Amino acid sequence: FTSLETEDGFDFVEVFACSDLSCSQASSVDIFSGSVSGEVVLAITSVTKVVFTSDTTVQAAGFEMTWTAGELPQLPCDGCQNCGVYREDVGSISQIGYIDNSTCEWIIAPPGADILELTFTSLETEDGFDFVEVFACSDLSCSQASSVDIFSGSVSGEVVLAITSVTKVVFTSDTTVQAAGFEMTWTAGELPQLPCDGCQNCGVYREDVGSISQIGYIDNSTCEWIIAPPGADILELTFTSLETE
């Protein structure tokens, strides 16, 4: 976005990654409001939708944006099978056996996915020395990634839930002792519908910085917000004000 000027907090430009041209399955990649310049958005898809919405009052200068098509990254694959980027909603990775000093990566990034559920149907590595680690990434580069879980030794039926549309699986082995390897499956899913009885803007927030404002409320309210920035390790929440019964 070379420039963006909208009514802050009321007029928005949102970018979606779509699974096909209909965009019937689309996940939000980023959303902007207010004043923005030079912001870069990386969408892991060949189909992207940009949506602009404005409310009933106050206008601003609008926005300008450019785009460039690119290629998927090359991933390390020392002594492994079928490393790469997978974009299917459902799939599997099988690494049967491995060699010393392996470093192998797989990225799972189905367009339109909000969450990814990974199931390790089997895992046998040298305990404490050879590892399979799962990361949640903010984009396809995985330059901002947080560890979701790490496995070593013997594992079966372990389920990992990553609240992200991009997950990286990394296998590393040391200089001695090999084992059977691992097999895992994944399934893409959607973010949950959250209760929002009498509240404003309930939902899932994935920005690194943001705010929630619930000014006034009604009786018998039940409202939920989930904050889950991909790549974050910790979240610091500050209640600038709170008045309840």
Buried (B, 14 or more C-beta within 10 A) or exposed (E): BEBBBBBEEBBBBBBBBBBEEEBEBBBBBBBBBBEBEEEEBBBBBEBBBBEEEBEEEEEBEEBEBEEEEEEEEEBEBBBBEEBBBBBEBEBEBEBEEBEEEBBBBBBBBBBBBBBBBBBBBBBBBBEEBBBBBBBBBBBBEBEBBBEBBEBBBEBEEBEBEBBBBBBBBBBBBBEEEBBBBBBBBBBBBEBEEBEBEEBEEBBBBBEEEEEBEBEEBEEEEEBEBEBBBBBBEEEEEEEEEEEEE
